[in-house]
Amino acid sequence: MTPIKKTFQYGQHTVTLETGEIARQASGAVIVNMDDTVVLATGYRPHVHDFLDAPAAHDGDGTPRTSGHEAGVPGLYFCGYYVSPTGMLREIGLEARRIAASIATTAPSLPAS
């Protein structure tokens, strides 16, 4: 896959979208970077230690220690790693809202669109 990088302004913030280089472990994976916030959106791959040097965030097998909460490294979150008996999509939605709420309490406010 050929690496692609696009940058644009969102109010006073610079947003960068990247694919095809760091996030090549899953087709369609994207890194989104805005100021001090970075999101890596991938398919499911439990061995995060292959691309993330943060031992406090994962166990010896590379599986995240937590899902839906800050992951032992300030500002690092994983979503969708907890297998819920009530359904993965439901749990991912709950985790995503919990993560967004946590980020919203610390991130700079965005301009109205």
URPE-V868896 format. One record per pair of residues at least 12 apart in sequence whose C-alpha atoms are under 10 Angstrom apart, sorted by the first residue. I is the first residue (numbers start at 1). J is the second residue. If there is no record, write none. Layout:
{{I,J} {I,J}}
This chain:
{{1,19} {1,20} {1,21} {1,24} {1,27} {1,28} {2,19} {2,20} {2,21} {2,24} {3,18} {3,19} {3,20} {3,21} {3,22} {3,23} {3,24} {4,17} {4,18} {4,19} {4,20} {4,21} {4,30} {5,17} {5,18} {5,19} {5,20} {5,21} {5,30} {5,31} {5,32} {6,18} {6,19} {6,32} {7,32} {7,33} {7,34} {8,34} {9,34} {10,34} {10,110} {10,111} {10,112} {10,113} {11,110} {11,111} {11,112} {11,113} {12,35} {12,110} {12,111} {13,34} {13,35} {13,108} {13,110} {13,111} {14,33} {14,34} {14,35} {15,32} {15,33} {15,34} {15,35} {15,37} {15,38} {16,31} {16,32} {16,33} {16,34} {16,35} {16,38} {17,30} {17,31} {17,32} {17,33} {17,34} {17,38} {17,39} {17,40} {18,30} {18,31} {18,32} {18,33} {18,40} {19,31} {19,32} {19,40} {19,41} {22,40} {22,51} {23,40} {23,41} {23,42} {23,43} {23,51} {24,42} {25,42} {25,43} {25,44} {25,45} {25,50} {25,51} {26,41} {26,42} {26,43} {26,44} {26,45} {27,42} {27,43} {28,41} {28,42} {28,43} {29,41} {29,42} {29,43} {30,42} {30,43} {35,107} {35,108} {36,75} {36,107} {36,108} {37,75} {37,76} {37,103} {37,107} {37,108} {38,75} {38,76} {39,75} {39,76} {39,77} {39,78} {40,77} {40,78} {41,78} {41,79} {43,80} {44,79} {44,80} {44,81} {45,62} {45,63} {45,81} {46,58} {46,61} {46,62} {46,63} {46,64} {46,81} {47,59} {47,60} {47,61} {47,62} {47,63} {47,64} {48,61} {48,62} {48,63} {48,64} {48,78} {49,61} {49,62} {49,63} {49,64} {50,62} {54,71} {54,72} {54,73} {54,76} {55,72} {55,73} {56,71} {56,72} {56,73} {57,70} {57,71} {57,72} {57,73} {57,74} {57,76} {57,77} {57,78} {58,71} {58,72} {63,81} {64,77} {64,78} {64,79} {64,81} {64,82} {65,78} {65,81} {65,82} {66,78} {66,79} {66,80} {66,81} {66,82} {67,79} {67,80} {67,81} {67,82} {67,83} {67,91} {67,92} {67,95} {67,96} {67,99} {68,80} {68,81} {68,82} {68,91} {68,92} {68,93} {68,94} {68,95} {68,96} {68,97} {68,98} {68,99} {68,100} {68,102} {69,95} {69,96} {69,98} {69,99} {69,100} {69,102} {70,98} {70,99} {70,102} {70,103} {75,99} {75,102} {75,103} {75,106} {75,107} {76,99} {76,103} {77,95} {77,96} {77,99} {77,100} {77,102} {77,103} {78,95} {78,96} {78,99} {79,91} {79,92} {79,93} {79,94} {79,95} {79,96} {79,98} {79,99} {80,92} {80,93} {80,94} {80,95} {80,96} {81,95} {82,95}}
